[in-house]
Amino acid sequence: MSKDDPPDEPRDRSEDEQERLNRQLIELLNELRVAMPGVQVLFGFLLAVPFQQRFEQVSDFQQTVYFVTLLCAAVATAFLIAPSAYHRLMFEQHDKPNIVHIGTAQMIAGLCALALAMNGAVLLVTDLLFDSDTVALTLVLLASLYLALWFGFPLVRRLQK
């Protein structure tokens, strides 16, 4: 093992191409299982919001935030379910590299939409409860957290390799 090899990965893997693709697909589907409950809960919450009595009292800005957030949650749901549907329709076509590649892109798009939806939901609630300074600070901090944890740290690490 050279000093350039990552310490957590063996230098010589005995995994053949098919085994690697199978593992990647299983990992992708397992990662989707983690993301789906969050988007489902958020989407369910957003679907119930307009039926609350106070919803008639929201401002035009809050209505717009609500609608954009609802759409982001719907888009996130579509993208996060898409890899499973794509796999099911393509699984016997001997195109696993493409299934893994497209599924990964769909999951990343779904995570982006989910991050927007989560921030939109927090924006809606904080705008109803607090003054504009608190709303702005909360949104900046939360958006920064999502960007750093979901995208920033992994991309920095990827660039370091």
Secondary structure, 3 states (H helix, E strand, C coil): CCCCCCCCCCCCCCCCHHHHHHHHHHHHHHHHHHHHHHHHHHHHHHHHHHHCHHHHHCCHHHHHHHHHHHHHHHHHHHHHHHHHHHHHHHCCCCCHHHHHHHHHHHHHHHHHHHHHHHHHHHHHHHHHHCCHHHHHHHHHHHHHHHHHHHHHHHHHHHHHC
